[in-house]
């Protein structure tokens, strides 16, 4: 009797162990409110009052910002003078041949100041229809060479401007080779206006991207094909700020680059005499060259887009809030009304 009871107990234990084994080996995740997505959550209901209030809040915030931004932009005094066509002699029929022929290409321009311009007055050159973002153009440079003198021979990415007569070019590549080479000098009442060309580039570029021990070598040495400005071989690249500014390529075909700063105030109706050297070839690709004098505001240079964008969005939100308010007042409806469900509006349809 005892042995049979013992046997049945052993079988029961074995059976329970066998039934528990699948539970221990099961890959079913442990229950939690997180895995079952039962945690409390915010589920806002977009009632008409909330929607109208949100649109009104956006309009109340955006419209003042747009007005302030637009006034800040309008306070900027900007003078733009296009000179590429006027600085070609009248009897010239082939502009490309004229610009590629060596010689003096000085040109005198007069600019009248419309409003008082407070220092510093930034001098830019603007190029139109110049695609610095072209893939081959952007890749034609050697950052290692620009940064470290020991990498001067690293010109593998600079073709076709990588060497001259078997000698490496520093800086190499199409970007450096096409360096802008028009020059400007300014005077007012026969008094020279100095243009400060120091710190016109990014500090990070001067300190980290262009080496203080890297000097120009064989740059624009080809006497038959000159792409742009020449560089002083006794000045390191970290101090050649015209080059540093030019090497930061533009994303759009119309762009401005900083030439220098005039650090005196200009009064209304002042006549600024500009003597420029029209050297850069934009005629072969129908480009345009412009000289720009501009002040700045707390928001930067002259740009109406930001203010107009804020006013547009704010005005649109105010208009929508007004429309929703009229609809809500003229034809209100009960929130969660089941009569608007499709199967209640058309019971016979499926």
C-alpha positions in Angstrom: 0.0 0.0 0.0 2.8 2.4 0.9 4.7 1.5 -2.2 1.8 2.2 -4.5 1.2 5.6 -2.8 4.9 6.4 -3.2 4.8 5.5 -6.9 1.7 7.6 -7.5 3.3 10.6 -5.7 6.5 10.2 -7.7 4.4 10.1 -10.9 2.6 13.3 -9.8 5.8 15.1 -9.1 7.3 14.0 -12.4 4.1 15.2 -14.2 4.2 18.5 -12.5 7.9 18.9 -13.3 7.2 18.1 -17.0 4.3 20.6 -17.1 6.5 23.3 -15.5 9.3 22.9 -17.9 7.6 24.5 -20.9 6.8 27.5 -18.7 10.4 28.0 -17.7 11.6 27.7 -21.3 8.8 29.9 -22.7 9.9 33.0 -24.7 6.7 34.8 -23.9 7.6 38.3 -22.5 6.8 39.0 -18.9 3.7 41.0 -18.5 4.1 44.8 -17.9 2.0 47.8 -18.4 4.7 49.2 -20.7 4.8 46.3 -23.1 1.0 46.1 -23.1 0.8 49.9 -23.7 -1.4 50.4 -20.7 0.6 53.4 -19.2 -1.4 56.6 -18.8 -1.1 58.9 -21.8 -2.3 62.3 -22.8 -4.9 62.0 -25.5 -6.1 65.6 -26.2 -9.3 66.1 -28.1 -9.0 68.9 -30.6 -12.2 70.8 -29.9 -13.0 73.9 -31.9 -12.0 76.1 -29.0 -8.6 74.5 -28.8 -8.0 74.8 -32.5 -9.1 78.4 -32.7 -6.9 79.3 -29.6 -3.9 77.6 -31.1 -4.2 79.5 -34.4 -4.7 82.8 -32.5 -1.6 82.1 -30.3 0.6 81.4 -33.4 -0.7 84.6 -35.1 -0.1 86.7 -31.9 3.5 85.4 -31.6 4.5 85.4 -35.3 3.0 88.7 -36.5 5.0 90.9 -34.0 8.2 89.0 -34.8 7.6 89.5 -38.5 7.0 93.2 -38.1 10.2 93.6 -36.0 12.3 91.6 -38.4 11.0 93.5 -41.4 11.8 96.9 -39.8 15.3 95.6 -38.8 15.9 94.6 -42.4 14.6 97.9 -43.8 17.0 99.8 -41.5 19.9 98.3 -43.3 21.4 100.6 -46.0 22.6 98.7 -49.1 24.1 100.0 -52.3 24.4 97.6 -55.2 26.4 98.6 -58.3 26.7 96.3 -61.3 29.8 97.2 -63.3 30.7 94.2 -65.5 29.0 95.8 -68.6 29.9 99.4 -68.0 33.6 98.7 -67.4 34.0 97.3 -70.9 35.1 99.9 -73.5 32.4 100.9 -76.0 34.3 99.8 -79.1 34.8 96.3 -77.7 33.1 93.5 -79.7 34.7 90.5 -78.1 34.4 90.8 -74.3 36.0 87.5 -73.5 39.1 88.3 -75.6 39.2 91.7 -73.9 39.2 90.3 -70.4 41.7 87.6 -71.2 44.2 90.0 -72.8 46.8 91.2 -70.2 46.8 94.9 -69.5 45.4 97.6 -67.3 41.6 97.3 -67.0 40.9 100.1 -64.5 37.4 101.5 -64.3 36.1 104.5 -62.4 32.6 104.4 -60.8 30.7 107.0 -58.7 28.3 105.8 -55.9 25.9 108.2 -54.1 25.1 107.3 -50.5 21.2 107.5 -50.1 21.1 107.4 -46.3 23.6 107.7 -43.4 25.7 104.5 -43.2 27.2 103.8 -39.8 30.4 101.9 -39.6 31.4 99.2 -40.1 30.3 99.3 -43.8 30.8 95.9 -45.3 32.2 95.7 -48.9 31.1 92.6 -50.9 31.5 91.4 -54.4 28.5 89.6 -55.9 28.7 87.0 -58.7 25.6 85.8 -60.6 25.4 82.6 -62.6 28.5 81.2 -61.0 28.0 77.6 -59.8 30.4 77.0 -57.0 28.3 74.1 -56.0 29.2 72.0 -59.0 30.3 68.6 -57.9 33.6 68.5 -59.8 34.4 72.1 -58.7 33.7 71.4 -55.1 35.8 68.2 -55.0 38.8 69.9 -56.7 40.8 70.8 -53.6 43.0 69.2 -51.0 42.1 70.0 -47.4 45.2 68.1 -46.1 47.5 70.2 -48.2 45.9 73.5 -47.1 46.2 72.4 -43.4 49.6 70.9 -43.1 52.9 71.6 -44.9 53.9 67.9 -44.7 50.9 67.0 -47.0 51.9 69.4 -49.8 52.2 66.6 -52.2 48.7 65.4 -51.6 47.1 66.6 -54.8 45.3 63.5 -55.9 41.9 65.3 -55.6 42.9 68.5 -57.3 42.9 67.6 -60.9 43.1 69.3 -63.4 45.0 72.0 -61.4 47.3 69.7 -59.5 50.7 70.4 -61.0 52.6 72.6 -63.4 55.5 71.2 -65.4 55.8 68.3 -63.0 55.8 70.6 -59.9 53.0 70.5 -57.3 50.8 73.5 -56.9 50.0 74.9 -53.5 47.1 75.6 -53.1 45.9 73.2 -55.8 42.5 72.6 -57.3 39.9 74.5 -59.3 38.5 76.5 -56.4 41.8 78.1 -55.5 42.7 78.5 -59.2 39.6 80.5 -59.9 40.2 83.0 -57.1 38.4 86.3 -57.6 40.9 89.0 -58.7 38.9 92.2 -59.1 40.2 94.9 -56.8 38.5 98.0 -55.4 39.7 101.3 -53.8 37.4 104.0 -52.5 37.7 107.8 -51.9 35.4 110.5 -50.7 36.1 114.2 -51.5 39.6 113.2 -52.8 40.3 111.5 -49.4 41.1 107.8 -49.4 38.8 105.5 -47.6 40.8 102.6 -46.2 39.4 99.1 -46.6 40.2 96.8 -43.7 40.7 93.3 -45.0 41.6 91.7 -41.6 39.3 89.2 -40.0 37.0 89.0 -43.0 37.2 85.2 -42.9 35.9 82.7 -40.3 38.2 82.3 -37.3 37.8 78.5 -37.4 39.0 78.4 -41.0 42.1 80.5 -40.2 43.0 78.5 -37.2 42.1 74.9 -38.2 41.7 74.6 -42.0 44.6 76.7 -43.3 48.0 76.1 -41.9 50.4 78.8 -40.7 53.3 76.8 -42.2 51.8 76.4 -45.6 53.0 78.8 -48.3 51.8 79.2 -51.9 54.0 77.3 -54.4 53.8 77.5 -58.2 50.4 79.1 -57.9 49.2 80.7 -61.2 52.6 80.0 -62.6 51.3 79.1 -66.0 51.8 82.1 -68.2 49.2 81.1 -70.8 46.3 80.1 -68.6 45.6 82.3 -65.6 42.5 81.5 -63.7 42.3 84.2 -61.0 44.3 86.2 -58.5 47.9 85.5 -57.6 49.1 84.9 -54.1 52.1 86.3 -52.2 54.4 83.3 -51.7 55.9 84.8 -48.6 52.6 84.9 -46.7 51.2 81.7 -45.2 47.7 80.5 -46.3 46.3 81.2 -42.8 46.8 84.9 -43.4 45.6 84.9 -47.1 42.0 85.9 -46.1 40.8 86.6 -49.6 41.6 83.0 -50.5 40.0 81.7 -47.3 36.8 83.5 -48.0 36.7 82.3 -51.6 37.4 78.7 -50.6 34.2 78.5 -48.6 32.1 77.6 -51.6 28.6 79.0 -52.0 25.5 76.8 -52.3 23.6 79.0 -54.8 24.7 80.4 -58.2 24.2 84.0 -57.0 26.3 84.7 -53.9 28.2 87.5 -52.1 31.6 87.2 -50.5 33.2 89.7 -48.1 35.9 91.9 -49.6 36.6 94.2 -46.6 35.2 96.7 -44.2 35.1 100.5 -44.4 35.4 101.8 -40.8 34.1 105.3 -41.1 30.6 106.7 -41.3 29.2 107.8 -44.6 26.7 110.7 -44.7 23.7 111.1 -47.0 24.5 112.4 -50.5 28.2 111.6 -50.2 29.7 110.7 -53.5 32.1 107.7 -53.3 34.6 107.4 -56.1 35.5 103.8 -56.8 38.5 102.8 -58.8 38.3 99.1 -59.7 40.3 96.6 -61.7 37.9 94.7 -63.9 40.0 91.5 -64.2 37.7 88.6 -63.4 36.2 86.7 -66.4 32.5 86.3 -66.0 31.8 87.0 -69.7 32.5 83.5 -70.9 29.6 82.1 -68.9 27.2 85.1 -69.0 27.8 86.0 -65.4 27.4 89.3 -63.6 29.6 91.2 -61.3 28.3 93.6 -58.6 29.9 95.8 -56.0 27.9 95.9 -52.7 28.2 98.3 -49.8 26.0 97.4 -46.9 25.5 98.1 -43.2 24.0 95.5 -40.8 21.4 95.4 -38.0 21.0 93.2 -35.0 19.4 90.6 -37.4 22.3 90.7 -39.9 22.2 92.0 -43.4 19.3 93.2 -45.6 16.9 90.3 -46.0 13.2 90.8 -46.1 12.4 87.1 -46.4 12.4 86.3 -42.7 10.0 89.1 -41.8 7.7 88.3 -44.8 7.7 84.6 -43.9 6.7 85.3 -40.2 4.0 87.8 -41.4 2.6 85.3 -43.9 2.3 82.4 -41.5 0.9 84.7 -38.7 -1.6 86.2 -41.1 -2.7 82.8 -42.4 -3.2 81.5 -38.9 -5.2 84.6 -38.0 -7.4 84.1 -41.1 -8.0 80.4 -40.3 -8.8 81.3 -36.7 -11.4 83.8 -37.9 -12.9 81.4 -40.4 -13.2 78.6 -37.8 -14.7 81.1 -35.3 -17.4 82.1 -37.8 -18.2 78.5 -38.7 -18.4 77.6 -35.0 -20.7 80.4 -34.2 -22.9 80.2 -37.3 -23.3 76.4 -37.5 -22.2 74.8 -34.2 -22.3 71.1 -33.6 -22.3 69.0 -30.5 -19.0 67.3 -29.8 -19.1 63.6 -30.4 -22.5 63.6 -32.0 -23.1 60.1 -33.4 -25.5 61.4 -35.9 -22.6 62.5 -38.1 -21.2 59.0 -38.4 -21.5 57.7 -42.0 -23.6 54.6 -41.1 -26.0 56.8 -39.1 -26.3 59.4 -41.9 -26.9 56.7 -44.5 -28.3 53.7 -42.6 -29.2 51.7 -45.7 -25.8 52.2 -47.4 -22.8 50.0 -46.9 
